[in-house]
Amino acid sequence: MKFVNILINLVSVILLVCGCLAKPSNRETIMENEKELYSNFILRWTVIEGTGDIEIEIQANCTGWTGISFAEGQIGQPGSYSDVIMGGFNDDFQKGYSEDRHIDLENPDPANGHLFDDSNDILLKNARYEEPWTIIRILRSLNTGDKQDIPIVPGPMTVGWTYSSTDDTSLGHDTAGIGRVTFIPL
Ligand SMILES: *[C@@H]1O[C@H](CO)[C@@H](O)[C@H](O)[C@H]1NC(C)=O
């Protein structure tokens, strides 16, 4: 066999083993809502009927990680924190990743800004890079019950958005802002 054929066969086997070819029509949730928070940042979401779950798609014009956050309280206020959902697509490994994190707003420490939640309550459904966009899909309960998360409730919510040119999630963002999003109408 020619080297190229061997390579193709090898790739097929790997794809089959990881199930990528086995179930190509894996039902994909249709994103019912969309909001552009910034020209380089689009948020889409669907609340999945009867499950208490929400699927969120983040499309950011970046080559690194991206994310959104919700805040409870204000910077400096005791007990206040921010709930962070972040992820991206690592080109080197051709692999998506996601992280459930939080920020201590009472005492924000720039050296260790985003702390991992004790409990990971987000599931990465999909991640890809389509130049220039990094697109990730995450499934989460509207209310995870984790005290390091913030429930997504009816009515407008303040959402922080952020993205980076690196997949190193220990490094800070390049660009960030805030917007208002009504995930669930009142
Ligand atoms: C993506 O961002 C770059 C600069 O960071 C900009 O030049 C380009 O127009 C943007 N592309 C889209 C589709 O917004």
The ligand as an SDF file (V2000), in Angstrom:
LIG
                    3D

 14 14  0  0  0  0  0  0  0  0999 V2000
  -12.0150   39.1820   12.6120 C   0  0  0  0  0  0  0  0  0  0  0  0
  -11.1020   39.9980   13.3070 O   0  0  0  0  0  0  0  0  0  0  0  0
  -10.1150   40.6080   12.4910 C   0  0  0  0  0  0  0  0  0  0  0  0
   -9.1820   41.4130   13.3820 C   0  0  0  0  0  0  0  0  0  0  0  0
   -8.9930   40.8900   14.6220 O   0  0  0  0  0  0  0  0  0  0  0  0
  -10.7590   41.4970   11.4770 C   0  0  0  0  0  0  0  0  0  0  0  0
   -9.7730   42.0470   10.6330 O   0  0  0  0  0  0  0  0  0  0  0  0
  -11.7520   40.7040   10.6590 C   0  0  0  0  0  0  0  0  0  0  0  0
  -12.4600   41.5700    9.7990 O   0  0  0  0  0  0  0  0  0  0  0  0
  -12.7400   39.9870   11.5530 C   0  0  0  0  0  0  0  0  0  0  0  0
  -13.5810   39.1080   10.7550 N   0  0  0  0  0  0  0  0  0  0  0  0
  -14.9110   39.0730   10.8580 C   0  0  0  0  0  0  0  0  0  0  0  0
  -15.6040   38.1100    9.9620 C   0  0  0  0  0  0  0  0  0  0  0  0
  -15.5140   39.7510   11.6630 O   0  0  0  0  0  0  0  0  0  0  0  0
  1  2  1  0
  1 10  1  0
  2  3  1  0
  3  4  1  0
  3  6  1  0
  4  5  1  0
  6  7  1  0
  6  8  1  0
  8  9  1  0
  8 10  1  0
 10 11  1  0
 11 12  1  0
 12 13  1  0
 12 14  2  0
M  END
$$$$
